[in-house]
């Protein structure tokens, strides 16, 4: 990331929360979906959304200022990116992920960041996913939105890693099964076990059933850090796990994966990973920081450190591959035969 030089660059950072909230409010009122049918003026959007015309105009103006909308002769239209990614039902739509998980959950929890960094978290603060997901509604809101957010990376794994020889997959902290479902669909001989909290597993079984894969994907309920894992695995998958647990757990998780893999088996770790020199990228670094807000002992992971973590546990042929550009990477290691 280039070093900033101007005051307005600092302002962009300081006032960034305003743009975030404008996006979430627009998604709540389906602004981009309404505009997918064609450009509209303020009165038309007011009628479609039920918003007062003055407030609709203020919101639309802010969205245009952010580059999410264009405006010509008083008529607003979706910017190309908004049309592709923020219209409900579009092929690459991830608006619900932004609206629900980021807007309704993460946005509020980030207020704990100052206390987490200083080590002064209040007694009633949310300090782990386990605490958070004791609430069935919070587990549902997070997991259903995350499911959509994980399908893209899961599809990338099928293209970047050949799993055609694998028969068993263990997805540790695998949520609603986005990775397990996608990988089993891509590799018909693969079966999977997903370990996650009970409130998440309940939702995951529904997704698995809807995918017609109940005979090939099973769930084990429990905290993945303490629950027993099945042995004899060809693949162990961990997606967004290291960033969400205390850093002191990393060595143990990788060691457990090694132990539960067959010789020649592979560990796949997908997560927010910064570059070895810790210069960024920005989004990966910020996601790592926001995890600290509700897992105060979380540890920022860099590419070299992740590679060394696998090598130190005995894995060979380790590599770190870019996944979501400027945000996530995939580390792969093989247990020697």
C-alpha positions as CSV (number, residue, x, y, z in Angstrom):
1,X,0.0,0.0,0.0
2,X,1.4,3.4,-1.0
3,X,2.1,5.7,1.9
4,X,-0.4,8.6,2.1
5,X,0.7,12.1,1.5
6,X,-2.5,14.3,1.6
7,X,-5.0,15.4,4.2
8,X,-7.9,14.2,2.1
9,X,-6.5,10.7,2.1
10,X,-6.7,10.7,5.9
11,X,-10.2,12.1,5.7
12,X,-11.2,9.2,3.4
13,X,-10.1,6.8,6.2
14,X,-11.7,8.8,9.0
15,X,-15.0,9.2,7.3
16,X,-15.1,5.7,5.7
17,X,-17.8,4.6,8.2
18,X,-20.3,7.0,6.5
19,X,-19.9,5.3,3.1
20,X,-20.2,1.9,4.7
21,X,-23.5,2.8,6.3
22,X,-24.8,4.4,3.2
23,X,-24.2,1.1,1.3
24,X,-25.9,-1.0,4.0
25,X,-29.0,1.3,4.1
26,X,-29.2,1.2,0.3
27,X,-29.1,-2.6,0.4
28,X,-31.8,-2.6,3.1
29,X,-34.1,-0.6,0.9
30,X,-33.2,-2.6,-2.3
31,X,-32.0,0.6,-4.1
32,X,-29.7,-1.3,-6.5
33,X,-32.4,-4.0,-7.2
34,X,-35.0,-1.3,-8.1
35,X,-32.5,0.5,-10.4
36,X,-31.7,-2.8,-12.2
37,X,-34.9,-2.3,-14.1
38,X,-33.6,1.0,-15.5
39,X,-32.7,4.6,-14.4
40,X,-35.2,6.4,-12.2
41,X,-35.6,9.8,-10.7
42,X,-36.1,10.6,-7.0
43,X,-39.9,10.4,-7.1
44,X,-39.9,7.0,-8.7
45,X,-37.4,5.6,-6.2
46,X,-39.4,7.2,-3.4
47,X,-42.5,5.5,-4.6
48,X,-40.8,2.1,-4.9
49,X,-39.1,2.2,-1.5
50,X,-41.5,4.1,0.6
51,X,-38.8,6.6,1.5
52,X,-39.7,10.3,1.9
53,X,-38.5,12.1,-1.3
54,X,-36.0,14.3,0.6
55,X,-34.4,11.4,2.3
56,X,-34.4,9.3,-0.9
57,X,-32.7,12.2,-2.7
58,X,-30.0,12.6,0.0
59,X,-29.3,8.8,0.0
60,X,-29.1,8.6,-3.8
61,X,-26.8,11.6,-3.9
62,X,-24.5,10.0,-1.4
63,X,-24.5,6.7,-3.4
64,X,-23.6,8.7,-6.5
65,X,-20.8,10.4,-4.7
66,X,-19.4,7.0,-3.7
67,X,-19.5,5.9,-7.3
68,X,-22.2,3.2,-6.7
69,X,-24.7,5.1,-8.8
70,X,-24.4,7.4,-11.8
71,X,-26.7,10.4,-12.4
72,X,-27.8,12.1,-15.6
73,X,-30.5,14.7,-16.0
74,X,-31.9,13.9,-12.6
75,X,-32.1,10.2,-13.2
76,X,-30.0,7.7,-11.2
77,X,-28.7,4.4,-12.5
78,X,-26.5,1.6,-11.1
79,X,-22.8,1.8,-11.7
80,X,-21.5,-1.3,-13.5
81,X,-20.1,-2.8,-10.3
82,X,-23.4,-2.2,-8.4
83,X,-25.3,-3.9,-11.2
84,X,-23.1,-7.0,-11.1
85,X,-22.6,-7.4,-7.4
86,X,-25.4,-5.7,-5.5
87,X,-28.6,-6.6,-7.4
88,X,-30.6,-9.3,-5.7
89,X,-30.6,-12.5,-7.7
90,X,-27.7,-11.5,-9.9
91,X,-25.2,-14.2,-10.6
92,X,-22.4,-12.6,-8.5
93,X,-24.7,-10.9,-6.0
94,X,-23.2,-10.7,-2.5
95,X,-25.4,-7.9,-1.2
96,X,-27.0,-10.0,1.5
97,X,-23.5,-10.9,2.9
98,X,-22.7,-7.2,3.1
99,X,-26.1,-6.2,4.4
100,X,-26.6,-8.9,7.0
101,X,-23.2,-10.1,8.3
102,X,-21.1,-7.0,7.8
103,X,-23.8,-4.4,8.2
104,X,-25.8,-5.8,11.0
105,X,-23.2,-7.8,12.9
106,X,-19.6,-6.9,12.2
107,X,-20.4,-3.1,12.0
108,X,-21.7,-3.2,15.6
109,X,-19.0,-5.5,17.0
110,X,-16.2,-3.3,15.7
111,X,-17.1,-0.8,18.4
112,X,-15.3,-3.3,20.8
113,X,-12.0,-2.8,18.9
114,X,-10.6,-0.1,21.2
115,X,-11.2,-2.1,24.3
116,X,-9.9,-5.3,22.6
117,X,-6.6,-3.7,21.5
118,X,-6.1,-2.1,24.9
119,X,-6.9,-5.3,26.7
120,X,-9.8,-3.8,28.6
121,X,-12.8,-5.8,27.3
122,X,-15.9,-5.4,29.5
123,X,-17.2,-8.6,31.2
124,X,-20.3,-8.8,29.0
125,X,-18.4,-8.4,25.7
126,X,-18.6,-11.0,22.9
127,X,-15.1,-12.5,22.9
128,X,-15.4,-15.6,20.8
129,X,-17.5,-17.2,18.1
130,X,-18.6,-19.8,20.6
131,X,-20.1,-17.1,22.8
132,X,-21.6,-15.4,19.8
133,X,-23.2,-18.5,18.3
134,X,-24.8,-19.6,21.6
135,X,-27.6,-17.3,20.3
136,X,-29.4,-19.2,17.6
137,X,-30.5,-16.1,15.7
138,X,-27.0,-14.6,15.6
139,X,-25.7,-17.9,14.4
140,X,-28.3,-18.0,11.7
141,X,-27.8,-14.4,10.5
142,X,-24.0,-14.9,10.3
143,X,-24.0,-18.4,8.8
144,X,-26.6,-17.8,6.1
145,X,-24.8,-14.7,4.9
146,X,-21.4,-16.3,5.1
147,X,-22.6,-19.2,3.1
148,X,-22.9,-17.0,0.1
149,X,-19.6,-15.4,0.8
150,X,-17.8,-18.7,0.9
151,X,-19.1,-20.2,-2.3
152,X,-16.8,-18.1,-4.5
153,X,-13.6,-19.2,-2.7
154,X,-14.8,-22.8,-2.6
155,X,-15.2,-22.8,-6.4
156,X,-11.7,-21.3,-6.7
157,X,-10.3,-24.2,-4.7
158,X,-11.8,-26.7,-7.2
159,X,-9.8,-24.9,-9.9
160,X,-6.5,-24.4,-8.0
161,X,-6.1,-27.7,-6.2
162,X,-6.7,-31.1,-7.8
163,X,-8.6,-33.3,-5.3
164,X,-9.5,-36.0,-7.8
165,X,-7.6,-38.7,-5.8
166,X,-9.1,-37.8,-2.4
167,X,-11.9,-39.7,-0.8
168,X,-12.3,-38.1,2.6
169,X,-12.5,-34.4,3.6
170,X,-12.6,-33.0,7.1
171,X,-13.8,-29.4,7.1
172,X,-12.9,-27.9,10.5
173,X,-15.2,-25.0,11.5
174,X,-16.8,-25.6,8.1
175,X,-20.0,-23.5,8.8
176,X,-23.0,-24.3,6.6
177,X,-20.9,-26.5,4.3
178,X,-20.2,-24.1,1.4
179,X,-16.8,-25.7,0.9
180,X,-17.9,-29.3,1.6
181,X,-20.8,-29.0,-0.8
182,X,-18.9,-27.3,-3.6
183,X,-15.9,-29.8,-3.3
184,X,-18.2,-32.8,-3.2
185,X,-20.1,-31.6,-6.2
186,X,-16.8,-31.1,-8.1
187,X,-15.3,-34.4,-7.0
188,X,-18.0,-37.1,-7.0
189,X,-15.9,-39.7,-5.1
190,X,-15.4,-37.3,-2.2
191,X,-17.2,-37.6,1.2
192,X,-17.0,-35.0,3.9
193,X,-17.3,-34.4,7.6
194,X,-17.9,-30.9,8.9
195,X,-17.2,-29.9,12.5
196,X,-18.9,-26.8,13.8
197,X,-21.1,-25.4,16.6
198,X,-24.5,-27.0,17.1
199,X,-26.5,-23.9,16.0
200,X,-24.4,-23.7,12.8
201,X,-24.5,-27.4,12.1
202,X,-28.3,-27.4,12.2
203,X,-28.4,-24.8,9.4
204,X,-25.6,-26.7,7.5
205,X,-27.6,-29.9,7.4
206,X,-30.4,-28.0,5.7
207,X,-28.0,-26.8,3.0
208,X,-26.5,-30.2,2.5
209,X,-30.0,-31.8,2.2
210,X,-31.0,-29.1,-0.4
211,X,-27.9,-30.0,-2.4
212,X,-28.8,-33.7,-2.3
213,X,-25.6,-34.6,-0.5
214,X,-26.9,-35.9,2.9
215,X,-25.4,-39.3,2.0
216,X,-21.9,-37.9,1.5
217,X,-21.6,-35.0,4.0
218,X,-22.1,-35.4,7.7
219,X,-21.8,-33.0,10.6
220,X,-20.2,-33.3,14.0
221,X,-21.5,-30.8,16.5
222,X,-19.1,-29.0,18.8
223,X,-16.3,-26.5,19.2
224,X,-13.7,-27.5,16.6
225,X,-10.9,-26.6,19.0
226,X,-12.0,-29.3,21.5
227,X,-14.3,-31.7,19.6
228,X,-12.8,-35.0,18.4
229,X,-12.0,-35.2,14.7
230,X,-12.2,-38.4,12.6
231,X,-8.9,-40.0,11.6
232,X,-7.8,-41.2,8.2
233,X,-8.5,-38.0,6.2
234,X,-7.2,-37.3,2.7
235,X,-7.9,-33.6,3.0
236,X,-8.3,-31.3,6.0
237,X,-9.8,-27.9,5.2
238,X,-9.8,-24.8,7.4
239,X,-11.4,-21.7,6.0
240,X,-11.5,-18.4,8.0
241,X,-10.6,-20.5,11.1
242,X,-7.1,-19.2,12.1
243,X,-8.3,-15.6,11.9
244,X,-11.2,-16.3,14.3
245,X,-9.4,-18.2,17.1
246,X,-6.7,-17.2,19.6
247,X,-3.3,-17.1,18.0
248,X,-2.1,-19.6,20.6
249,X,-4.3,-22.2,19.0
250,X,-2.6,-22.1,15.6
251,X,0.2,-24.5,16.2
252,X,-2.2,-27.1,17.8
253,X,-4.7,-26.9,15.0
254,X,-2.0,-27.5,12.3
255,X,-0.5,-30.3,14.4
256,X,-3.9,-32.0,14.8
257,X,-4.5,-31.7,11.1
258,X,-1.2,-33.5,10.4
259,X,-2.1,-36.2,12.9
260,X,-5.5,-36.8,11.3
261,X,-4.3,-36.9,7.7
262,X,-3.2,-40.1,6.0
263,X,0.4,-40.1,4.5
264,X,0.2,-38.0,1.4
265,X,-2.9,-36.2,2.6
266,X,-3.1,-32.4,2.3
267,X,-4.0,-29.5,4.6
268,X,-5.8,-26.5,3.0
269,X,-5.9,-23.3,5.0
270,X,-7.9,-20.4,3.5
271,X,-7.9,-17.2,5.4
272,X,-7.1,-13.5,5.5
273,X,-3.3,-13.4,5.0
274,X,-1.1,-10.3,4.6
275,X,2.2,-10.2,2.7
276,X,5.4,-11.3,4.4
277,X,6.6,-7.7,4.8
278,X,3.3,-6.7,6.4
279,X,2.8,-3.8,4.1
280,X,-0.8,-5.0,3.3
281,X,-2.9,-5.6,1.4
282,X,-5.4,-3.2,3.1
283,X,-8.5,-5.5,3.1
284,X,-6.7,-8.5,4.5
285,X,-5.1,-6.4,7.2
286,X,-8.4,-4.8,8.1
287,X,-10.3,-8.1,8.3
288,X,-7.6,-9.4,10.6
289,X,-8.0,-6.3,12.7
290,X,-11.8,-6.5,12.9
291,X,-11.5,-10.1,14.1
292,X,-9.6,-8.8,17.1
293,X,-12.7,-6.9,18.1
294,X,-14.5,-10.1,19.2
295,X,-11.5,-12.5,19.5
296,X,-9.0,-10.2,21.3
297,X,-6.3,-12.9,21.2
298,X,-6.6,-13.4,17.5
299,X,-3.2,-13.2,15.6
300,X,-2.5,-11.5,12.3
301,X,-1.1,-14.1,9.8
302,X,1.4,-13.3,7.0
303,X,2.3,-15.5,4.0
304,X,5.8,-16.4,5.2
305,X,4.6,-17.1,8.7
306,X,1.8,-19.4,7.4
307,X,4.2,-21.3,5.2
308,X,6.6,-21.7,8.2
309,X,3.7,-22.9,10.4
310,X,3.0,-25.7,8.0
311,X,6.7,-26.6,7.5
312,X,7.3,-26.6,11.2
313,X,4.5,-29.1,11.7
314,X,6.1,-31.5,9.2
315,X,4.2,-30.6,6.1
316,X,6.1,-30.7,2.8
317,X,5.5,-29.2,-0.7
318,X,4.0,-26.1,1.0
319,X,2.7,-23.2,-1.1
320,X,0.6,-20.1,-0.5
321,X,-1.7,-19.2,-3.4
322,X,-3.7,-16.0,-3.8
323,X,-7.5,-16.5,-3.6
324,X,-9.7,-13.4,-3.3
325,X,-7.4,-10.7,-4.7
326,X,-5.9,-8.5,-2.0
327,X,-7.8,-10.3,0.7
328,X,-7.4,-14.0,1.1
329,X,-4.8,-16.7,0.4
330,X,-4.8,-20.5,0.3
331,X,-1.9,-22.4,2.0
332,X,-1.4,-26.0,1.0
333,X,0.8,-28.5,2.6
334,X,1.2,-32.3,2.1
335,X,1.9,-34.8,4.8
336,X,4.9,-36.8,3.6
337,X,4.3,-40.5,2.6
